[in-house]
């Protein structure tokens, strides 16, 4: 019975993560460090831990359990991150609008110039994640164009910094 509970927990967590992303949910675009830490914790800690426990229940050899658990992180979690990035780009290309935003914060972190932009959609104010300004083209107070996904305006890009 314990085996099946672990397997269902593992599959259920993956289902929640994938469904949340496919639905364009808010967790993927959350800017709260606590929420992001919990989300990343599920991907990088909870899922490998549950897999390790599943392998223990099936009496897999100790070394094999560790290798499988670590390998699962690279085979499942990293491709998931790449996939979500591609999904987000596709969403922005297929169903997006533009609005105007203003750079409200800029700073240097680890030799990178970073900016944040405030913008509004339907009278609701949003902010971007910290975006890297590789060529230092933006400064505090600059007006920029924000490309956002119509179903969730928190998914956005600064047009002036996008490929």
ABEGO torsion letter per residue (X at the ends): XAAAAAAAAAAAAAAAAAAAAAAGBAAAABABAAAAAAAAAAAAAAAAAAAAAAAAAAGBBAAAAAAAAAAAAAAAAAAAAAAAAAAAAAAAAABBBBBBBBBABBBBBGGBBBBBBBBBBGGBBBBBBBBBBAAGABBBGBBBBBBBBAABAABBBBAAABX
